[in-house]
Amino acid sequence: MPVTKGEPRGERALVEQWRDILALHARTQCELDRVLHEHGLGASDFEVLDVLAESTPPDGDCSFRVQEISDRIHLSQSALSRLIARLERDGLVERAMCVEDRRGVRVLLTDRGRELYRAVLPVQREVLTRMLAGGEGAG
């Protein structure tokens, strides 16, 4: 690993480790998009379904506020809103106004969304297992 002039060797190793993490993330995200595409989903779509299916929001309700979803996945609020609108058009989620705060929006899985999630969950988990165990290749 070449050391940039004036850069300590330990700092360079830290940067290389960070770049390795980013590269693994990019490869894994691409592989998830590839395999989930066959089911009409992308990696971010699945992440939203996963949060809705696997978690209970802090208030114990069966739905999440958009902000609560945003806190759990790595999308901007506007990108998440567009993604949720698309999932709603596809009949996978429903949106409703928050009873406690008329400005807030709650999102929940539909029966169709839960069914698709259950069908695709093993596919997504297999990709994570393979990619994070060092399986660099796709497919």
NORSULZI-V142417 format. One record per helix or strand of 3 or more residues. SS is the DSSP state (H for helix, E for strand). FROM is the first residue (numbers start at 1). TO is the last residue. If there is no record, write none. Layout:
ss = [SS SS]
from = [FROM FROM]
to = [TO TO]
//
This chain:
ss = [H H H H E E H]
from = [9 43 66 77 93 105 111]
to = [37 54 72 89 97 109 132]
//
